[in-house]
Amino acid sequence: MKKLLMIIPLALLLCLTFGCQKAKEVAEGISEEEAIILLDKALEIWNEGNFALVEDVFAPEVVARTSTFPEDIVGLEGIKNWVKFARTAFPDMHMTFDEIIVKGDNIVGRFTVTGTNTGPLSMPSGDLPPTGQKVRFSGLGIDRVKNGKITEELVFYNVLDMMLQLGFTLTPPQPPERQEEKQ
């Protein structure tokens, strides 16, 4: 019984110690104010093409994944190329954040983009000519932040919706010919 009485305070002390440590880890994430400052700089990169801010916003080892490209976008040059791609196709591109949620080291942002397609869309299969059409689409970005910079970014939006607004159509594949039809 005496041993049990000695173990209980020790167990409580351990629980409090590890519980406080976990709370400290969560508290060390990015604040909402820091997130807004970081995202305002990101908007300046996207909306104005201010590439001088890329190193302030993104970590050198950043990896971005987007519904636009099948391959990961890696490093600061990858981010710059991604922005150049978008701003070439949509020179008047304008992005706004409609909602921002900050939790720990993550920022979740719901965004809206508008722009007019006056430049080519560079695709793996070749450049698509400019359409002159305006687009408006919304999406979701999830950023992981470490030491005040974005280290990972996931960006999702409905690419098909954007392409339809540009005037492109989706053509379903043709069914294979039947053997009896060939004869």
N, C-alpha and C positions, 0 to 999 in steps of 0.2 A: 504494500500500500504506500509505503514511504517512497519507494522508487517511482511509482506512478505519479505521486504528487510532485516529484522533482522533474519528471518528463513533461508534464502538462505546461509549465511555464516556458520550458525550453522550446516545445513545439509551437506555442503561441508566438514566442519571440522570432522563430524562423519564419512563420507565416507572415508576420508583420514586416519582417525584413524583405522577404521576396515580393510581397504585395506592394510595398513602397517602391521597390526597384522597378516593378512592372509599370506602376503609375508614372515614375520618372521617365521611363523609356517612351511612353505615349506622349508625355508633356514635352519631350524634346523634338517633336515633329515640327512642321512649319506652321506658323501662325496664319490666321486669315489675312492680317495686314501684310505679312511678307508674301503670301500667295498673290494678293492683288497687285503688289508692286512688281512681282515676277511676271504675271500675266499681262500687265500693262506694257512691259518691255517686249513681251512676245507679240502683242498686237502691233507695236511699232515696227517689228521685223516684218510681219505679214502685211500690214496695211501700207507701210511706207518703203519697204525694202531696205530698212536700216540694218545692214549686215554687220555693222560695228558692234551691235548689241548681242550677236549670236553667242559670243564667248561669255557674256554676262549672264545669259539665260540658261544655256545648255552646258552640261559637263562634257569634256572631250570624249568620253566613252559612251555618250548618249546612243541609245538604240530607239528608233521610232518605228512603229508599225501602223499602217493605215490601210483603209479599204481601197485606196487609190492604186497602190502598188502591191504586187505579190511578194516582193523582196523587202527585207528590213532596210531601213535608212539608218546608216551607221556613221557616227562621228560628226564633227562640226561641219566638214565639207558636205557630208550627206544632207544635213539640215539646210545648208545654204543652197544646194542644188534643188532640194524640194521646194523651197520658197521661190527660187528662180523659175522653176517649172510652172508653178501656180501663177506667178506674176507675169510671166510671158504670155500665158494663155488668157489671163484676166488682169490686164494692167491697172484697171480701176477697182480691183478686188478690195472689199471692205469686210472685215470680220468684227463681230461684237460678241461679248459673253453675256448670255441671258441669265445664267445662274452659275454660281460657284459654290462648291461644297469642299471643305477642307477637313481631313481627318488624318491624324498622325503625319506621315510623310507623303500623303497623297492629296492631289488636287483633282477634283472632278469638275469639268466645265461643260455646260451646255452652250453651244455657240450657233450663230447664224452667219452665213457668208452670202454676200451679194457681189455681182460683177458682170461685166460684159465680155464675151469671148471675141476679142479682136486680134488674138495671136494664136499660133498653132498649138494644138495639144500634142505634145510628144509622147507617143505610145511605143511599146516594144515592137509593135507590128508596123510602125511608121507614123509620120505626122498626120494628124487630122487637121484639115484646113479650118480657119476661123469661120464661125457662123454669124457673128454679129449679134447673136442672141444674148439676152440678159438671163441670169440665173439667180435663184435664191434657194438656199437649202440650209438645213440645220443638222447638227451632229453632236457628238459627244467626245470629249477628250479626257483621258485619264493620265495624269502626270505623276511620276514618282520623283520626289525631290530629296537630294542628299547634299549637305553642305551648301544650301541655298541655290542649287542648280538642278535643272531637270536631267535625270539620268535615264529615264525610260518614259516613252510617250506612246499611248495607244489612241488612235483617232479613227472614229467610225462615223460614216454618213452614207446616205443612199446614193451611190454613184449612178445607178440606173436612172433615178429621178433627175439627176443633174444632166445626164446625157439626153434624156427625153426632152428636157427644157431647151437643150441646144439644138433640137431638131433631128437627132439621130433616132433610128428605129431599131427595134430588136427583131431580128429575123430568126424564126425557129429553124432548126436543121430539117432538111428534107428526109422523109423516111427512105430507107434503102429500097431499091427496086426489087420486086419479086421475080423469081426465076421465070414464072409463066408469062409475065409481062414482057420479058426480054425476047421471047420466042415469037 
